[in-house]
Amino acid sequence: MKRTAAALAAVGALALGMGAAQAADPLKVGFVYVGPVGDFGYSYQHDQGRKAVEEKFGDKVKTSFVENVPEGADAERVIRQLAQTGHELIFTTSFGFMNPTIKVAKQFPNVKFEHATGYKRADNVATYAARFYEGRYVAGVIAGKMTKSNVIGYVGSFPIPEVVRGINSFMRGAWSVNPDVKVKIVWVNSWYDPGKEGDAAKALIDQGADIMVQHTDSPAPLQVAENRGIKGFGQASDMIKFAPKAQLSAIVDHWDEYYIDRVQAAMDGTWKAEDTWHGLKEGMVHMAPFTNMPDDVAALAKETEEKIASGDIKIFEGPIYDQAGELRVKEGEVAPDEMLLGMDWYVKGIDAELPK
Amino acid sequence: MDWIVPFILTVITASTPLLLAATGELITEKSGVLNLGVEGMMLIGAIAGFAITASTGSATLGIFAAAIAGMVTALVFAFLTLTLMANQVATGLALTIFGVGISALVGSGFVGFAIEPLPALNIPVISDIPVIGPILFGQDFLVYFSIFMVLASGWFLTRTRAGLILKAVGDSHDSAHAIGYNVIRIRYMATLFGGAMSGLGGAYLSLAYTPMWAENMTAGRGWIALALVVFATWRPGRLLAGAYMFGCISVLQLHAQSAGINVPSQFMSMLPYLATVVVLVIISSDYTKIRLNAPACIGKAFRPAQ
């Protein structure tokens, strides 16, 4: 109800602003966020990208955003409203916006759309996403080196391919340096509930974890790690100020260059409806500074990061067996992106059951 | 068994915000006012407490600010429902929506701020006693305050004249009015108390539980607090037990998962509400029990007779 109200209010505000903007001719760029820009996580980082666009292009662009947009009928309304009010380039940043984006795009062939984390494209719909799992491999290497109990706590949001892929990637990283590492996973069924995320972290620590990894959006698990004197990783943003003694590094979403590039392309008329899935190499995923670890571990982490970027390390290179012992990726082959995008199985060795 | 003490500590912290908010709502409801705006008041308390603590560096000021902010929010509710006689259910829901929005607006400047968590009141020597030391003596101020307040509320409702008057107002505002009590004023005070306690419940989240501000960080705990009051059949003793039980359930499922026991976590999240429904069914099956516990005039507007 609240989200609807917020979305409607925002749409109303956009409609009011329409008249004034028609005189000048800056490129109008719209952003649709699933969460609040104040989450200090996913939507926050997209909004940092929007701000980078504003900073780079100044008067030449006019950006607007609608936050807290529910993934459903409201999304379609919000996206259509943006298209109707003269926005020429519209970024829709959540998986659930995929069908509404495609639908609205058909009605506005002259408007360019960009949908994050989806797989449907059209002549005027491009897709993009980041390979966060590459950062998780680096985190796994660090964790494998740093753990003393060989038990790592992992706070998960929902058992969807994105998160499962992250767990698998993290484990492959950890096992590459320490085959004794075990991971305990707690699902909180929420992207954002700081209290519950924190409690999950406490439960994991009580079960012997001495490194905390999370795939939820608040700094709460990291804060718990700081409080209990163990180490952990930040998520989506550099969270060092929440855990100056605990944060080893953080996987940072970094959309700035991508958004700037795409806006530039739209201005130059070179924009194409293509698919972009970038990672450490292109800078769409960053690692926060390696802190609170010995120099040799930091050096190894740096090296791993560089090797992933250069392609020397291929994270999902065969042979890869799943938990049931079935060979999923043959020796010498690399898992194709389609497999990664639909990953719903754990790699062999993960000592947990995937919730169905 | 190493995990027992940390587990109990986690349960206590998970239960405290529920207990604070529910105690306030219990007193409010006992006076015959149903304020469904607990979630909103908690959020406003959470941001007020966090903003003041982050700006001044004083958690004490932050706690006061949270209580006052909760109270001011409750005052808006009281004015609308008691003075202007707006519908309490609708106004309470509106208050929650308002609280979500205004806290996000005020809080937008505080995203990403880090503060020191509320310190534990460690008492030398006795805090170091194994097992009971950290549990009984190693908590922060609001934990003790929440337990004190629920016990004090029980004492107030059964042992003091003011408490009996409050219950009388909740059970039959016409009778209370007829014998000369100012129904509206008493309901104002009970509602304000409820607001202050909800504000503190929110502050516990943003100052102690997860010391940060995040939009919508109560994540439904206000609704659990409301369910808790019904679950406890408006009795402070049961409220205390219920709050710790609800806290225990939510923490237990996380522990079960990390220990490798597969319990559907959605099922566990549902349990507090399921328990509340069961209690509702039980008390509804016995009319006398409702009469004894639920305030008879709850949610009804009071118009003084001519």
Interface residues (C-beta under 8 A of the other chain):
Chain A: M1 K2 A5 A6 P36 V37 G38 D39 F40 Y44 G153 K184 I185 V186 W187 V188 N189 S190 Y192 D193 P194 G195 K196 E197 G198 D199 A200 K202 A203 L204 I205 D206 Q207 A209 S218 P219 A220 Q223 N227 S237 K241 F242 D351 A352 E353 P355
Chain B: D2 W3 P6 F7 T10 A14 P17 I97 V100 G101 A104 G107 S108 V111 G112 A114 P117 L205 Y209 T210 P211 M212 A214 E215 N216 M217 A219 R221 S250 V251 L254 H255 Q257 S258 A259 G260 N262 P264 S265 Q266 S269
